[in-house]
Amino acid sequence: MLQTAPKNIHIYLESNPNPNSLKFVLNEVLVPEGMSFDFPDAESAADAPLAAELFSYPFVDRVFYMSNFVTVTKKADTEWIEVQNTIKEHIKSFLESGKLILDQKAPTVDADAGEETETVKKIKTILDEYIRPAVEQDGGAITFHSFKDKKVTVTLQGSCSGCPSSTITLKSGIENLFKKMMPEEVEEVEALG
């Protein structure tokens, strides 16, 4: 019987605007394109073995999976220099062992229900083309939630959750972009949570 070669995982670290989050970038894709999984606490990670293991560290506050990276948010009273190698080695050994980061019961991305208006389609296109790549580069994700009364509501995940600069980015960057590109339709952008 043939044995599969053991995985050889390489991880490098990227900082982002949230000083409590660190992006652990891998040499392999973890989740399919366009999908992300955010675990704001240990209870939410019940169907995500890697996240559940990371929450066993008392300094881990949040775990986020997307594309080829895991973003870990630590508690503010811990310094990254003290724990980053521990997290890096844990992720590396977990993945090299061949374990799955999500089990079969893990949540899936919900398809949008119903018909979208042209305005909503345009909002989603702007999010996909102009905003999402920058947010992902910083170890987070942004998704469309709703549009009503000239207000776009988005959901921020990963390193964006709880980031001190996320409010400034949301208002000065994202909201201004929408006001410039869709001046008749959008007056405000807000984030859930």
C-alpha positions as protocol buffer text, in pm:
chain_id: "A"
residue {
  index: 1
  type: MET
  ca { x: 0 y: 0 z: 0 }
}
residue {
  index: 2
  type: LEU
  ca { x: 134 y: 342 z: -95 }
}
residue {
  index: 3
  type: GLN
  ca { x: 175 y: 608 z: 165 }
}
residue {
  index: 4
  type: THR
  ca { x: 120 y: 968 z: 74 }
}
residue {
  index: 5
  type: ALA
  ca { x: 415 y: 1193 z: 125 }
}
residue {
  index: 6
  type: PRO
  ca { x: 389 y: 1402 z: 442 }
}
residue {
  index: 7
  type: LYS
  ca { x: 288 y: 1760 z: 386 }
}
residue {
  index: 8
  type: ASN
  ca { x: 562 y: 2016 z: 401 }
}
residue {
  index: 9
  type: ILE
  ca { x: 394 y: 2330 z: 531 }
}
residue {
  index: 10
  type: HIS
  ca { x: 569 y: 2665 z: 521 }
}
residue {
  index: 11
  type: ILE
  ca { x: 426 y: 2957 z: 716 }
}
residue {
  index: 12
  type: TYR
  ca { x: 527 y: 3319 z: 719 }
}
residue {
  index: 13
  type: LEU
  ca { x: 380 y: 3594 z: 935 }
}
residue {
  index: 14
  type: GLU
  ca { x: 224 y: 3920 z: 825 }
}
residue {
  index: 15
  type: SER
  ca { x: 124 y: 4199 z: 1057 }
}
residue {
  index: 16
  type: ASN
  ca { x: -185 y: 4407 z: 986 }
}
residue {
  index: 17
  type: PRO
  ca { x: -342 y: 4728 z: 1118 }
}
residue {
  index: 18
  type: ASN
  ca { x: -490 y: 4544 z: 1417 }
}
residue {
  index: 19
  type: PRO
  ca { x: -201 y: 4515 z: 1667 }
}
residue {
  index: 20
  type: ASN
  ca { x: -373 y: 4220 z: 1836 }
}
residue {
  index: 21
  type: SER
  ca { x: -402 y: 4014 z: 1515 }
}
residue {
  index: 22
  type: LEU
  ca { x: -137 y: 3830 z: 1318 }
}
residue {
  index: 23
  type: LYS
  ca { x: -180 y: 3664 z: 980 }
}
residue {
  index: 24
  type: PHE
  ca { x: -22 y: 3318 z: 940 }
}
residue {
  index: 25
  type: VAL
  ca { x: 17 y: 3272 z: 562 }
}
residue {
  index: 26
  type: LEU
  ca { x: 63 y: 2918 z: 429 }
}
residue {
  index: 27
  type: ASN
  ca { x: 198 y: 2765 z: 111 }
}
residue {
  index: 28
  type: GLU
  ca { x: -133 y: 2585 z: 50 }
}
residue {
  index: 29
  type: VAL
  ca { x: -497 y: 2684 z: 18 }
}
residue {
  index: 30
  type: LEU
  ca { x: -705 y: 2604 z: 326 }
}
residue {
  index: 31
  type: VAL
  ca { x: -1056 y: 2697 z: 212 }
}
residue {
  index: 32
  type: PRO
  ca { x: -1212 y: 2742 z: -133 }
}
residue {
  index: 33
  type: GLU
  ca { x: -1198 y: 3080 z: -307 }
}
residue {
  index: 34
  type: GLY
  ca { x: -1451 y: 3326 z: -171 }
}
residue {
  index: 35
  type: MET
  ca { x: -1517 y: 3137 z: 152 }
}
residue {
  index: 36
  type: SER
  ca { x: -1415 y: 3243 z: 500 }
}
residue {
  index: 37
  type: PHE
  ca { x: -1478 y: 3112 z: 848 }
}
residue {
  index: 38
  type: ASP
  ca { x: -1472 y: 3337 z: 1153 }
}
residue {
  index: 39
  type: PHE
  ca { x: -1458 y: 3199 z: 1506 }
}
residue {
  index: 40
  type: PRO
  ca { x: -1507 y: 3479 z: 1760 }
}
residue {
  index: 41
  type: ASP
  ca { x: -1489 y: 3240 z: 2057 }
}
residue {
  index: 42
  type: ALA
  ca { x: -1416 y: 2879 z: 2151 }
}
residue {
  index: 43
  type: GLU
  ca { x: -1783 y: 2776 z: 2139 }
}
residue {
  index: 44
  type: SER
  ca { x: -1812 y: 2881 z: 1773 }
}
residue {
  index: 45
  type: ALA
  ca { x: -1515 y: 2655 z: 1686 }
}
residue {
  index: 46
  type: ALA
  ca { x: -1687 y: 2328 z: 1781 }
}
residue {
  index: 47
  type: ASP
  ca { x: -1677 y: 2206 z: 1418 }
}
residue {
  index: 48
  type: ALA
  ca { x: -1333 y: 2352 z: 1342 }
}
residue {
  index: 49
  type: PRO
  ca { x: -1060 y: 2135 z: 1499 }
}
residue {
  index: 50
  type: LEU
  ca { x: -767 y: 2370 z: 1431 }
}
residue {
  index: 51
  type: ALA
  ca { x: -950 y: 2673 z: 1571 }
}
residue {
  index: 52
  type: ALA
  ca { x: -1066 y: 2468 z: 1870 }
}
residue {
  index: 53
  type: GLU
  ca { x: -706 y: 2368 z: 1944 }
}
residue {
  index: 54
  type: LEU
  ca { x: -586 y: 2727 z: 1910 }
}
residue {
  index: 55
  type: PHE
  ca { x: -850 y: 2840 z: 2160 }
}
residue {
  index: 56
  type: SER
  ca { x: -689 y: 2607 z: 2415 }
}
residue {
  index: 57
  type: TYR
  ca { x: -422 y: 2877 z: 2452 }
}
residue {
  index: 58
  type: PRO
  ca { x: -548 y: 3130 z: 2708 }
}
residue {
  index: 59
  type: PHE
  ca { x: -417 y: 3423 z: 2504 }
}
residue {
  index: 60
  type: VAL
  ca { x: -616 y: 3340 z: 2185 }
}
residue {
  index: 61
  type: ASP
  ca { x: -922 y: 3562 z: 2143 }
}
residue {
  index: 62
  type: ARG
  ca { x: -1039 y: 3491 z: 1784 }
}
residue {
  index: 63
  type: VAL
  ca { x: -949 y: 3267 z: 1487 }
}
residue {
  index: 64
  type: PHE
  ca { x: -1027 y: 3329 z: 1120 }
}
residue {
  index: 65
  type: TYR
  ca { x: -967 y: 3107 z: 814 }
}
residue {
  index: 66
  type: MET
  ca { x: -961 y: 3231 z: 456 }
}
residue {
  index: 67
  type: SER
  ca { x: -787 y: 3133 z: 135 }
}
residue {
  index: 68
  type: ASN
  ca { x: -429 y: 3041 z: 233 }
}
residue {
  index: 69
  type: PHE
  ca { x: -413 y: 3203 z: 576 }
}
residue {
  index: 70
  type: VAL
  ca { x: -521 y: 3182 z: 937 }
}
residue {
  index: 71
  type: THR
  ca { x: -557 y: 3506 z: 1128 }
}
residue {
  index: 72
  type: VAL
  ca { x: -526 y: 3477 z: 1504 }
}
residue {
  index: 73
  type: THR
  ca { x: -630 y: 3758 z: 1736 }
}
residue {
  index: 74
  type: LYS
  ca { x: -470 y: 3752 z: 2079 }
}
residue {
  index: 75
  type: LYS
  ca { x: -578 y: 3909 z: 2405 }
}
residue {
  index: 76
  type: ALA
  ca { x: -437 y: 4260 z: 2454 }
}
residue {
  index: 77
  type: ASP
  ca { x: -231 y: 4170 z: 2762 }
}
residue {
  index: 78
  type: THR
  ca { x: -8 y: 3927 z: 2566 }
}
residue {
  index: 79
  type: GLU
  ca { x: 279 y: 4035 z: 2340 }
}
residue {
  index: 80
  type: TRP
  ca { x: 314 y: 3870 z: 1997 }
}
residue {
  index: 81
  type: ILE
  ca { x: 685 y: 3816 z: 2046 }
}
residue {
  index: 82
  type: GLU
  ca { x: 601 y: 3584 z: 2337 }
}
residue {
  index: 83
  type: VAL
  ca { x: 349 y: 3363 z: 2152 }
}
residue {
  index: 84
  type: GLN
  ca { x: 382 y: 3392 z: 1772 }
}
residue {
  index: 85
  type: ASN
  ca { x: 618 y: 3095 z: 1734 }
}
residue {
  index: 86
  type: THR
  ca { x: 395 y: 2877 z: 1952 }
}
residue {
  index: 87
  type: ILE
  ca { x: 96 y: 2951 z: 1728 }
}
residue {
  index: 88
  type: LYS
  ca { x: 301 y: 2911 z: 1410 }
}
residue {
  index: 89
  type: GLU
  ca { x: 437 y: 2572 z: 1516 }
}
residue {
  index: 90
  type: HIS
  ca { x: 94 y: 2455 z: 1630 }
}
residue {
  index: 91
  type: ILE
  ca { x: -65 y: 2541 z: 1292 }
}
residue {
  index: 92
  type: LYS
  ca { x: 229 y: 2382 z: 1107 }
}
residue {
  index: 93
  type: SER
  ca { x: 219 y: 2053 z: 1299 }
}
residue {
  index: 94
  type: PHE
  ca { x: -162 y: 2036 z: 1279 }
}
residue {
  index: 95
  type: LEU
  ca { x: -160 y: 2073 z: 900 }
}
residue {
  index: 96
  type: GLU
  ca { x: 142 y: 1849 z: 844 }
}
residue {
  index: 97
  type: SER
  ca { x: -38 y: 1571 z: 1033 }
}
residue {
  index: 98
  type: GLY
  ca { x: -307 y: 1576 z: 764 }
}
residue {
  index: 99
  type: LYS
  ca { x: -591 y: 1676 z: 995 }
}
residue {
  index: 100
  type: LEU
  ca { x: -881 y: 1873 z: 848 }
}
residue {
  index: 101
  type: ILE
  ca { x: -938 y: 2229 z: 967 }
}
residue {
  index: 102
  type: LEU
  ca { x: -1316 y: 2186 z: 937 }
}
residue {
  index: 103
  type: ASP
  ca { x: -1525 y: 1878 z: 996 }
}
residue {
  index: 104
  type: GLN
  ca { x: -1821 y: 1767 z: 783 }
}
residue {
  index: 105
  type: LYS
  ca { x: -2067 y: 1959 z: 1002 }
}
residue {
  index: 106
  type: ALA
  ca { x: -1886 y: 2288 z: 950 }
}
residue {
  index: 107
  type: PRO
  ca { x: -2091 y: 2587 z: 838 }
}
residue {
  index: 108
  type: THR
  ca { x: -2119 y: 2658 z: 468 }
}
residue {
  index: 109
  type: VAL
  ca { x: -2156 y: 2983 z: 283 }
}
residue {
  index: 110
  type: ASP
  ca { x: -2521 y: 3070 z: 240 }
}
residue {
  index: 111
  type: ALA
  ca { x: -2637 y: 3155 z: -109 }
}
residue {
  index: 112
  type: ASP
  ca { x: -2806 y: 3490 z: -142 }
}
residue {
  index: 113
  type: ALA
  ca { x: -3178 y: 3455 z: -121 }
}
residue {
  index: 114
  type: GLY
  ca { x: -3407 y: 3624 z: -368 }
}
residue {
  index: 115
  type: GLU
  ca { x: -3350 y: 3866 z: -649 }
}
residue {
  index: 116
  type: GLU
  ca { x: -3093 y: 4143 z: -616 }
}
residue {
  index: 117
  type: THR
  ca { x: -3161 y: 4496 z: -727 }
}
residue {
  index: 118
  type: GLU
  ca { x: -2918 y: 4663 z: -965 }
}
residue {
  index: 119
  type: THR
  ca { x: -2802 y: 4882 z: -676 }
}
residue {
  index: 120
  type: VAL
  ca { x: -2719 y: 4579 z: -459 }
}
residue {
  index: 121
  type: LYS
  ca { x: -2535 y: 4417 z: -752 }
}
residue {
  index: 122
  type: LYS
  ca { x: -2330 y: 4735 z: -796 }
}
residue {
  index: 123
  type: ILE
  ca { x: -2253 y: 4751 z: -421 }
}
residue {
  index: 124
  type: LYS
  ca { x: -2134 y: 4388 z: -423 }
}
residue {
  index: 125
  type: THR
  ca { x: -1919 y: 4453 z: -731 }
}
residue {
  index: 126
  type: ILE
  ca { x: -1750 y: 4750 z: -561 }
}
residue {
  index: 127
  type: LEU
  ca { x: -1691 y: 4539 z: -249 }
}
residue {
  index: 128
  type: ASP
  ca { x: -1545 y: 4253 z: -457 }
}
residue {
  index: 129
  type: GLU
  ca { x: -1325 y: 4460 z: -685 }
}
residue {
  index: 130
  type: TYR
  ca { x: -1208 y: 4754 z: -474 }
}
residue {
  index: 131
  type: ILE
  ca { x: -1245 y: 4673 z: -105 }
}
residue {
  index: 132
  type: ARG
  ca { x: -1223 y: 4298 z: -42 }
}
residue {
  index: 133
  type: PRO
  ca { x: -865 y: 4254 z: -178 }
}
residue {
  index: 134
  type: ALA
  ca { x: -727 y: 4519 z: 59 }
}
residue {
  index: 135
  type: VAL
  ca { x: -918 y: 4381 z: 357 }
}
residue {
  index: 136
  type: GLU
  ca { x: -798 y: 4026 z: 280 }
}
residue {
  index: 137
  type: GLN
  ca { x: -441 y: 4150 z: 255 }
}
residue {
  index: 138
  type: ASP
  ca { x: -480 y: 4273 z: 613 }
}
residue {
  index: 139
  type: GLY
  ca { x: -598 y: 3930 z: 732 }
}
residue {
  index: 140
  type: GLY
  ca { x: -970 y: 3994 z: 737 }
}
residue {
  index: 141
  type: ALA
  ca { x: -1285 y: 3979 z: 532 }
}
residue {
  index: 142
  type: ILE
  ca { x: -1573 y: 4207 z: 448 }
}
residue {
  index: 143
  type: THR
  ca { x: -1910 y: 4082 z: 329 }
}
residue {
  index: 144
  type: PHE
  ca { x: -2227 y: 4251 z: 218 }
}
residue {
  index: 145
  type: HIS
  ca { x: -2507 y: 4227 z: 473 }
}
residue {
  index: 146
  type: SER
  ca { x: -2783 y: 4463 z: 358 }
}
residue {
  index: 147
  type: PHE
  ca { x: -2879 y: 4785 z: 186 }
}
residue {
  index: 148
  type: LYS
  ca { x: -3166 y: 5001 z: 305 }
}
residue {
  index: 149
  type: ASP
  ca { x: -3244 y: 5373 z: 314 }
}
residue {
  index: 150
  type: LYS
  ca { x: -2916 y: 5465 z: 140 }
}
residue {
  index: 151
  type: LYS
  ca { x: -2716 y: 5274 z: 404 }
}
residue {
  index: 152
  type: VAL
  ca { x: -2486 y: 4983 z: 318 }
}
residue {
  index: 153
  type: THR
  ca { x: -2432 y: 4742 z: 607 }
}
residue {
  index: 154
  type: VAL
  ca { x: -2132 y: 4510 z: 596 }
}
residue {
  index: 155
  type: THR
  ca { x: -1989 y: 4241 z: 820 }
}
residue {
  index: 156
  type: LEU
  ca { x: -1622 y: 4259 z: 918 }
}
residue {
  index: 157
  type: GLN
  ca { x: -1437 y: 3941 z: 1012 }
}
residue {
  index: 158
  type: GLY
  ca { x: -1090 y: 3826 z: 1106 }
}
residue {
  index: 159
  type: SER
  ca { x: -838 y: 4095 z: 1196 }
}
residue {
  index: 160
  type: CYS
  ca { x: -1095 y: 4366 z: 1115 }
}
residue {
  index: 161
  type: SER
  ca { x: -1311 y: 4264 z: 1411 }
}
residue {
  index: 162
  type: GLY
  ca { x: -1210 y: 4481 z: 1701 }
}
residue {
  index: 163
  type: CYS
  ca { x: -936 y: 4658 z: 1508 }
}
residue {
  index: 164
  type: PRO
  ca { x: -880 y: 5010 z: 1643 }
}
residue {
  index: 165
  type: SER
  ca { x: -848 y: 5149 z: 1289 }
}
residue {
  index: 166
  type: SER
  ca { x: -1148 y: 4966 z: 1140 }
}
residue {
  index: 167
  type: THR
  ca { x: -1388 y: 5253 z: 1216 }
}
residue {
  index: 168
  type: ILE
  ca { x: -1157 y: 5501 z: 1044 }
}
residue {
  index: 169
  type: THR
  ca { x: -1112 y: 5265 z: 748 }
}
residue {
  index: 170
  type: LEU
  ca { x: -1487 y: 5211 z: 727 }
}
residue {
  index: 171
  type: LYS
  ca { x: -1577 y: 5581 z: 734 }
}
residue {
  index: 172
  type: SER
  ca { x: -1276 y: 5746 z: 567 }
}
residue {
  index: 173
  type: GLY
  ca { x: -1206 y: 5474 z: 312 }
}
residue {
  index: 174
  type: ILE
  ca { x: -1500 y: 5250 z: 235 }
}
residue {
  index: 175
  type: GLU
  ca { x: -1783 y: 5499 z: 292 }
}
residue {
  index: 176
  type: ASN
  ca { x: -1602 y: 5769 z: 92 }
}
residue {
  index: 177
  type: LEU
  ca { x: -1545 y: 5526 z: -195 }
}
residue {
  index: 178
  type: PHE
  ca { x: -1914 y: 5436 z: -208 }
}
residue {
  index: 179
  type: LYS
  ca { x: -2018 y: 5803 z: -188 }
}
residue {
  index: 180
  type: LYS
  ca { x: -1784 y: 5879 z: -479 }
}
residue {
  index: 181
  type: MET
  ca { x: -1885 y: 5581 z: -695 }
}
residue {
  index: 182
  type: MET
  ca { x: -2257 y: 5577 z: -605 }
}
residue {
  index: 183
  type: PRO
  ca { x: -2338 y: 5934 z: -492 }
}
residue {
  index: 184
  type: GLU
  ca { x: -2712 y: 5906 z: -562 }
}
residue {
  index: 185
  type: GLU
  ca { x: -2759 y: 5570 z: -390 }
}
residue {
  index: 186
  type: VAL
  ca { x: -2526 y: 5553 z: -87 }
}
residue {
  index: 187
  type: GLU
  ca { x: -2498 y: 5801 z: 200 }
}
residue {
  index: 188
  type: GLU
  ca { x: -2361 y: 5582 z: 477 }
}
residue {
  index: 189
  type: VAL
  ca { x: -2173 y: 5257 z: 541 }
}
residue {
  index: 190
  type: GLU
  ca { x: -2181 y: 5077 z: 874 }
}
residue {
  index: 191
  type: ALA
  ca { x: -2045 y: 4751 z: 1007 }
}
residue {
  index: 192
  type: LEU
  ca { x: -2234 y: 4496 z: 1214 }
}
residue {
  index: 193
  type: GLY
  ca { x: -2093 y: 4417 z: 1554 }
}
